[in-house]
């Protein structure tokens, strides 16, 4: 009887240990936390009018400089507690949480437009340069070098001084400087793909260059484009926040994470939450997209999947 009890206990401990190891292995294999952050930001961006309790542009001076709920004098549910201003207010009485939610919407709109446009343009130019080579390759790669060599922040500052700050201008500048990364990576991948056997056989069979590009090159560079796009989203959000911080990004009073951090600099000693929570939002989103991009790159690389 004692042996049976001992065996049953050992089996239960082994099963529990195996379940724990399997759970830990699954948690390490898949980026659950970055995915959770990305999904949360996307939900906030799509449903910002429903999730934000207050108008991000309109405040009440009677509620100015309210601290977060854990520092509130009456942290109870209702108008004066958690449900009204969970993360506090700014000197104009505007809700910090509502402005962060709407800032996520503007950041994701800008990042989506820039990524889609830059990916399409950069992929097309990269495939043309890599497949045809010659003069087209030389000209396009020199344009890439020029784009990468020009200081983006300096160009943005000078452009805003001339034309004024606007959301359209920010998107246009980001598009002009975002396609080069796609073009360089796609060109390198196209140079490799155009020498593989099935592409050479298609040439011998008389397939036109555009048919070869559409049928063989595009599927071959899709993984590369996905990885570059995922890695660039975080960089674009950080760049947009930097421009807004410097006053040349999304024009006020539209809520932007960078401008919220800039507005909170003068009140960091008394109202630290004005700059802290937008800064945390920027950090989490950029970290999540970068980590997700690294994971996608590892999953799509056959050499790394075998390790």
Buried (B, 14 or more C-beta within 10 A) or exposed (E): EEEEEEEEEEEEEEEEEEEEEEEEEEEEEEBEBBBEBBEBBBBBBEEBEEBBEBEBBEBEEEBBBBBBBEEBEEEEEEEBBBEBBBBBBBBBBBBBBBBBBBBBBBBBBBBBBBBEBBBEBBBBBBBBBBBBBEEBBEEBBEBBEEBEEEEBEEEBBEBBEEEEBEBEBBBBBBBBBBBBBBBBBBBBBBBEBBEEEEBEEBEEEEBEBEEBBEEBBBEBBBBBBBBBBBBBBBBBBBBBBBBBBBBBBBBBBBBBBBBBBBBBEEBEEEBBBBBBBBBEBBEBBBBBBBBBBBBBBEBBEEEEEEE
